[in-house]
Amino acid sequence: MTQLLSEHGGTGTVPSADAGTGAESAGRAPVVVLENLGKSFGSGAPVLEDINATIRQGEFVALLGASGCGKSTLLNIISGLDGPSSGALEVPADGAAFMFQDASLFPWLTARRNVELALKLRGVGRAERKARSVELLELVNLGHSMDKRPHELSGGMRQRVALARSLAQDRPLLLMDEPFAALDAITRDLLHNELERVWKETGRTIIFVTHNVREAVRLGQRVLLLSSRPGRVVAEWNVSEEHRTDAGAAGALTADITTRLRQEIRKHA
């Protein structure tokens, strides 16, 4: 783990939560630790303030909040693309893979070549790159389309290529910034199933940013709620197996989280 300390130490405390860390992951090693983390740009009001959270090995954590609450800024800090203004964080020494809302594939390369490029940047040899890219595309159920270029693929298929490319970076932590937000509801549901399957097969630790409560409950083992600016972790929920298998339980949890999200939005309206 690499620990990054800012010049200014935060003094915040861990916020109260609706539920603690689930028993499934409580004994696993921390992958990301955020302590009193804050972020400001210039002399403006803080975007993030006193963020406290621990994400453990193999967890799938959904980060939920209204637009503009600092979710993407937090991912940028965790990934190392930006630094905190205050507080401290621990992240994997070899960094994180990042998947964005836009697939951002190279249009002149096939799906396989797009994935191979990520492997090439890691220094993987040509023969291994070819074999590994095929494996990853088959993992996301795109083995049949590996030689197609992005314009020949649907939006959902392009996001599957982007997921395979993220996995090709072979990082223990995968950061996903609203990767399915631009897709239609049916395609999004299909990709939820695919992502859950890939997560279980690979054992990756995932932090998934969304403003969609239903999506957060569908995917996350835990849901962390950020307040509107400045963003703070103000509530946390565990998503149990009952929530995954019982529509009534899932609906009740979704309604509970939605109510709390609306309360946060009204506080800062």
C-alpha positions in Angstrom: 0.0 0.0 0.0 1.1 3.6 -0.7 0.1 6.3 1.8 -0.2 9.8 0.5 -0.3 12.6 3.1 -1.2 16.2 2.4 0.3 19.2 4.1 -2.8 19.9 6.0 -4.2 17.3 8.4 -7.9 17.0 8.5 -9.7 16.8 11.9 -13.0 15.3 10.9 -14.5 12.2 12.5 -15.9 9.1 10.9 -19.6 9.8 10.1 -22.4 7.8 11.6 -23.7 5.1 9.2 -26.9 3.2 8.7 -25.0 -0.1 8.8 -21.4 -1.2 9.4 -19.1 -3.1 7.1 -20.6 -6.5 6.1 -19.4 -9.7 7.6 -18.3 -11.0 4.2 -15.5 -8.5 3.8 -14.8 -7.4 7.4 -11.8 -9.7 7.8 -10.2 -8.9 4.5 -7.2 -6.5 4.0 -8.0 -2.9 3.3 -7.3 -1.8 -0.3 -8.4 1.8 0.0 -8.4 3.8 3.2 -9.5 7.5 3.3 -9.0 9.5 6.4 -10.4 13.0 6.8 -9.9 13.6 3.1 -10.6 17.0 1.7 -10.3 18.7 -1.7 -10.6 22.3 -2.7 -9.8 24.0 -6.0 -8.1 27.3 -5.6 -9.7 29.5 -3.0 -13.2 28.2 -3.7 -15.5 26.3 -1.3 -14.4 22.7 -0.7 -15.6 20.0 -3.1 -14.9 17.2 -0.6 -14.5 17.5 3.2 -13.6 15.0 5.9 -14.2 11.9 3.8 -13.7 8.7 5.8 -14.0 5.2 4.3 -12.4 1.9 4.1 -12.8 -0.5 1.1 -11.5 -4.0 1.5 -10.2 -6.6 -0.8 -12.8 -8.0 -3.2 -15.5 -5.6 -2.2 -17.9 -4.0 -4.6 -18.8 -0.6 -3.2 -21.3 1.8 -4.9 -20.6 5.5 -4.4 -23.9 7.4 -4.6 -24.7 11.0 -4.6 -26.4 13.9 -6.5 -24.7 15.4 -9.6 -21.9 17.7 -8.6 -21.3 16.2 -5.1 -17.7 15.3 -5.8 -17.9 11.6 -6.7 -15.7 11.9 -9.8 -13.3 14.1 -7.9 -12.9 11.4 -5.3 -12.2 8.8 -7.9 -9.6 11.0 -9.5 -7.9 11.3 -6.1 -8.0 7.5 -5.4 -6.6 6.9 -8.9 -3.8 9.4 -8.5 -5.0 11.7 -11.3 -5.4 14.4 -8.6 -4.2 15.0 -5.1 -6.1 15.8 -1.9 -6.0 19.2 -0.3 -6.1 17.7 3.2 -6.3 14.4 5.0 -4.6 11.2 4.0 -5.3 8.1 1.9 -3.8 4.6 1.3 -4.2 3.1 -2.1 -2.5 0.1 -3.9 1.1 0.8 -4.8 0.5 -0.3 -8.4 -2.4 2.0 -8.9 -5.9 1.4 -10.2 -7.6 0.8 -13.5 -10.2 3.4 -14.5 -13.3 2.9 -16.6 -15.2 6.0 -17.7 -18.7 6.8 -18.9 -17.4 7.0 -22.5 -15.7 3.9 -23.8 -13.0 6.1 -25.5 -11.9 3.3 -27.8 -9.4 4.0 -30.6 -11.8 3.9 -33.7 -9.1 2.6 -36.1 -8.3 -0.4 -33.9 -10.4 -3.6 -33.6 -11.8 -4.6 -30.2 -8.9 -7.0 -29.7 -6.3 -4.4 -30.7 -7.8 -2.0 -28.2 -7.4 -4.5 -25.4 -4.0 -5.5 -26.7 -2.8 -1.9 -26.5 -3.4 -1.9 -22.7 -1.3 -5.0 -22.5 1.4 -3.6 -24.6 1.7 -0.6 -22.3 2.3 -3.0 -19.5 5.2 -4.5 -21.4 3.4 -7.8 -22.2 5.0 -9.7 -25.2 3.2 -10.0 -28.5 2.2 -13.6 -28.3 0.9 -13.3 -24.8 -0.9 -10.1 -25.7 -2.9 -11.8 -28.4 -3.8 -14.7 -26.2 -4.7 -12.6 -23.2 -6.8 -10.1 -25.2 -8.8 -13.0 -26.5 -9.3 -14.4 -23.0 -10.5 -11.0 -21.7 -12.9 -10.4 -24.6 -14.4 -13.9 -24.1 -14.7 -13.1 -20.3 -17.0 -10.2 -21.3 -18.8 -12.3 -23.9 -17.3 -10.5 -26.9 -15.2 -13.3 -28.3 -17.4 -13.4 -31.4 -16.8 -9.7 -32.1 -13.1 -9.2 -31.3 -12.2 -8.3 -34.9 -14.8 -5.6 -35.2 -14.0 -1.9 -35.0 -15.9 0.4 -32.5 -18.3 1.8 -35.1 -19.5 -1.8 -35.8 -20.4 -2.4 -32.1 -23.4 -1.2 -30.1 -22.9 1.1 -27.1 -23.2 -1.8 -24.7 -20.6 -3.8 -26.7 -18.2 -0.9 -26.7 -18.5 -0.6 -22.9 -17.7 -4.4 -22.7 -14.5 -3.7 -24.7 -13.7 -0.9 -22.3 -14.2 -3.2 -19.3 -11.9 -5.8 -20.9 -9.3 -3.1 -21.5 -9.6 -2.1 -17.9 -9.1 -5.6 -16.7 -6.1 -5.9 -19.0 -4.3 -3.4 -16.8 -4.2 -6.1 -14.2 -4.7 -3.8 -11.2 -6.3 -5.0 -8.0 -8.6 -2.0 -7.9 -11.1 -1.0 -10.6 -12.7 2.5 -10.5 -15.8 2.9 -12.6 -17.2 6.4 -13.1 -20.9 6.0 -14.2 -19.9 3.6 -17.1 -23.5 2.7 -18.0 -25.2 6.1 -17.6 -25.5 6.7 -21.3 -27.1 3.3 -22.1 -30.7 2.4 -22.4 -32.4 0.6 -19.5 -32.4 -2.9 -21.1 -28.7 -2.7 -22.1 -27.8 -1.4 -18.7 -29.5 -4.3 -17.0 -27.7 -6.8 -19.2 -24.4 -5.1 -18.4 -25.2 -5.2 -14.7 -25.4 -9.0 -15.0 -22.2 -9.1 -17.0 -20.3 -6.9 -14.5 -21.4 -8.9 -11.5 -20.3 -12.1 -13.2 -16.9 -10.6 -14.1 -16.4 -9.2 -10.6 -17.0 -12.7 -9.1 -14.7 -14.4 -11.6 -11.8 -12.0 -11.2 -12.0 -11.0 -7.5 -11.4 -7.4 -8.3 -12.1 -4.7 -5.8 -14.5 -2.2 -7.4 -15.6 1.3 -6.6 -18.6 2.1 -8.8 -19.8 5.7 -9.0 -23.5 6.3 -9.9 -26.3 8.7 -9.2 -28.8 5.9 -9.8 -30.1 4.4 -6.6 -31.5 1.2 -8.2 -28.1 0.6 -9.9 -26.3 1.1 -6.6 -28.5 -1.5 -4.9 -28.3 -3.9 -7.8 -24.5 -3.9 -7.9 -23.0 -2.9 -4.6 -22.3 -5.0 -1.5 -22.2 -1.6 0.2 -23.6 1.7 -0.8 -21.9 4.9 0.4 -23.9 8.1 0.2 -22.1 11.5 -0.4 -23.8 14.7 0.6 -24.0 17.6 -1.8 -21.1 20.0 -1.7 -19.0 19.7 0.2 -19.1 15.9 -0.3 -19.0 13.9 2.9 -19.9 10.2 3.5 -23.1 10.7 5.4 -24.7 7.2 5.3 -23.8 3.6 4.5 -25.9 0.6 3.7 -25.1 -3.1 3.4 -26.8 -4.9 0.6 -27.6 -8.4 1.7 -28.3 -11.6 -0.3 -32.0 -11.0 0.5 -31.8 -7.7 -1.3 -30.4 -9.4 -4.3 -33.0 -12.2 -4.5 -36.1 -10.6 -3.1 -37.7 -7.8 -5.1 -39.6 -6.6 -2.1 -36.5 -6.3 0.1 -34.6 -4.6 -2.8 -37.5 -2.2 -3.3 -37.6 -1.3 0.4 -33.9 -0.6 0.5 -34.0 1.4 -2.7 -36.8 3.5 -1.3 -34.9 4.1 2.0 -31.8 5.2 0.2 -33.8 7.4 -2.2 -35.4 9.2 0.8 -32.0 9.9 2.4 -30.6 11.1 -1.0 -33.5 13.5 -1.4 -33.0 14.8 2.1 -29.3 15.6 1.3 -30.3 17.3 -1.9 -32.9 19.5 -0.1 -30.3 20.5 2.5 -28.2 22.1 -0.2 -30.8 23.2 -2.7 
